[in-house]
């Protein structure tokens, strides 16, 4: 128990230090709890849309969270995968992440006054949370988003030992401005850099994720306008910078997620 406590304390201290180190680059500091879910019934998404979306909309309205998203794992697929849906709870600050479902029964009664408790219990039988993890949003290309990304290309990465700060600085200094310009031109809807917050440590496969959001299927493979990089970085050689950032991280996993439901302001 003592070792577990010390490990958790170490993780929190790392989070605090990281937040301080990157605070200048994060315009809207926030945290995201991501749950990797295995559906257990064909009624899973029907329950989510009809029952849970209004509940999460009320939680957003009352300022308990900033947003809620549900994505389906489009790729990979098949019997070998351990989860097929991804749930996002977006918090504007650390305090919101403490007890996001406190008083949930009262919210359910308010939104579903006729038999909400029974439906809530039934919906729990349609899904299983395989893993849930808290992330800190280090930076984003777009702060205010009118519409959630229809598709997200997710890259889970492990920073090279001793190169974490350099890796993050490369993302923020060179690739964030590049993606900001892509968003401005409608090539993508957003780009985000997430850092694992809790749990955190060497025993976990990845410590960072980039999320590239797109408005349509066609946009995922659409070529960038040829002047995007030069618009933000002049004559700086893209290949050299790209090779440098690749030397600071190892891509552990790549997935494609598709939006199926959401609740926002």
Secondary structure, DSSP 4 states (H G I P E B T S, - for coil): -HHHHHHHHHHHHHHHHHHHHHTTT-SS-EEEEEEEEEE-STTHHHHIIIIIHHHHHHHHHTTS-SEEEEEEEEES-STT-S--EEEEEEESSTGGGT-TTTTHHHHHHHH-TTTHHHHHHHHGGGEEEEEEEEEEEEEES-SS-SS--SEEEEEEEEEPTT-HHHHHHHIIIIIHHHHHHHHHTTS-SEEEEEEEEES-STTSS-SEEEEEEESSHHHHTPPPPTTHHHHHHTT--HHHHHHHHHTTEEEEEEEEEEEEEEE--
